[in-house]
Amino acid sequence: MAERSTAAVDVADNGDDQSLTAQADQSTADGVANNQEQETDSDAAQESTGIDGPGKMPPLELHSGHKLARRYRLEECITRLDGFSSWRAMDEKLRRAVGVHILPADHSRARSVLASARSSALLGDPRFVQVLDAVEEDDIVYVVHEWLPDATELTALLAAGPLEVYDAYQMASQISSAMAAAHREGLAHLRLNPNAVLRTSTGQWRIRGLAVNAALRGIGSDTPQRADTESIGALLYAALTQRWPYENDAHGLSGLPKDIGLIPPDQVRAGVHRGLSELAMRALANDGATASRHESPCTTPEELVKAIGEMPRIRPPEPAFTAPPDYQRTTYQQGSYGRPAPRPGTRVTQPVPVPPPPLQSRTGKVLKWAVSALLIAALGLGSWQLADALIDQGSNADDTNKTQTTDEDDKSSSAPKPSQPIAITGADDFDPMGNGSEKPADVAKVYDDAPGTYWQTDFYLSSDFGRLKPGVGVILDLGKVQEVGKVTVSFVGNTSVELRAAASDAGGQPTSFDGFSKVTQGSGESVILKPDETLKSRYLLVWLTELPVQVDEGKWRGRVVDIKVSS
């Protein structure tokens, strides 16, 4: 194919890197090896030393402890390359770690780096590592960005082996969705490789270096959407096979065998998911491979998002069941339970049976039977008189009893039927305006009847979902179409929520937000949602419209403890 864009640049540059890496000092190499968040030496080792040709700027003379703007203290150099350097630093004003890119103000790429950083900062999408500052002062230009200590590079994840099917699916879905949003704002990445993709401890995938990484290296493209789409295809290919989809080794991954071309992932490694294999090939747009699969190539991230949406949804693996420990039966000595234990050295003796009392005398027996006979006669006489009185009373009040019985029957027939619980047979997280899922592994906790468990959303930067989307929710499957009288939802913290329902004649679980109609709404920590009219449906959507829980400074989550449905 004519263009390989970013992925091809990485491969083309790879051959000249060993000399560049050898020139780095040992401290820089150590800092690179010990940090998973910033640019690593595997990334630096793939840069061409001839991007700018003659006239490259010499590296700035900076050192650990140097301060920028009397605020950012440089601590560890991660990359020193082609006239710029990247550092881990400490923001002493906010007491947090940050990353910093630094280059001379008269560097040939200084203007484009500043412009790219400011454009990236304006995007404000939490799926990207955020640019915090972009400054020119004292003859230098520096860009400050987030530092994510809890995140792991895709490079490090793949070093242990290919990703699980669900993880690869989530990565492709989230990265494609994020890049589609960036391109709608006119921003491209052009350096989207395993070093630029991070997975946080919450399972969210984030992208670093949007526009900035390419500007630092002077990389451009006439077809930026095509370039980023092909890079996503290469990431998915690597996640499925633990191989880089080109002949040259790159990012710690072995390339494909020479002279065989680009072959589908499911031909490289056994057990690869067929749908994800085809998706990777469509993004890489290899004409021979895609033609054989009768699939059209994806040339933009938006087309890739659409293709992922048309795939059957890949569900998360079931959580592993841990068997409870064997029941420990407690045994006691026969006849000793409840008695104090004998003192050491004391001989235990069996209790001596007590003989029964002597037989009663003959006179006592006669008296006993006589008394018993008198009692039986008295009881019989009293019962006869009572029965005769009841019969007389019944004959006189026959009509009255009939009327009362009829009234009671009428009351019981007109009384409303008591509410009956409706079993929830399944649940799915629902995030149609975001990356498609929100903590799917925990969604069954909303109907497990355990008060100490809950399903929670991802975190956002404000209670209104960071202004990224109107809400997220949980879809409940009732097993069949049933008449719903009320839905009771318990939250952690006061939450605004809507109850939505699919049509009773829906052929299956809706996949879009428009497939659910609003029934009612409410707010609080325990909310009872009652339809105003008769509601018959199989699929209900509990839709959170506001996040109540601020779990950390600047981070908000929604947490659903329990959901009950009744007729």
Secondary structure, 3 states (H helix, E strand, C coil): CCCCHHHHHHHHHHCCHHHHHHHCCHHHHHHHHCCCCCCCHHHHCCCCCCCCCCCCCCCCCCCCCCEECCCEEEEEEEEEECCEEEEEEEECCCCEEEEEEEEECCCCCHHHHHHHHHHHHHHCCCCECCEEEEEEECCEEEEEEECCCCCEEHHHHHHCCCCCHHHHHHHHHHHHHHHHHHHHCCCCCCCCCHHHEEECCCCCEEECCCCHHHHHHCCCCCCHHHHHHHHHHHHHHHHHHCEECCCCCECCEEECCCCCCCCCHHHHCCCCCHHHHHHHHHHHCCHHHHHHCCCCCCCCHHHHHHHHHHCCCCCCCCCCCCCCCCCCCCCCCCCCCCCCCCCCCCCCCCCCCCCCCCCCCHHHHHHHHHHHHHHHHHHHHHHHHHHHHHHHHHHHCHHHHHHHHHHHHHHHHHCCCCCCEECCCEEEEEECCCCECCCHHHHHHHHCCCCCCCEECCCECCCCHHHCCCCEEEEEEEEEEEEECEEEEEEEEEEEEEEEECCCCCCCCCCCHHHCEEEEEEEEEEEEECCCCCEEEEEEEEEECCCCEEEECCEEECEEEEEEEEC
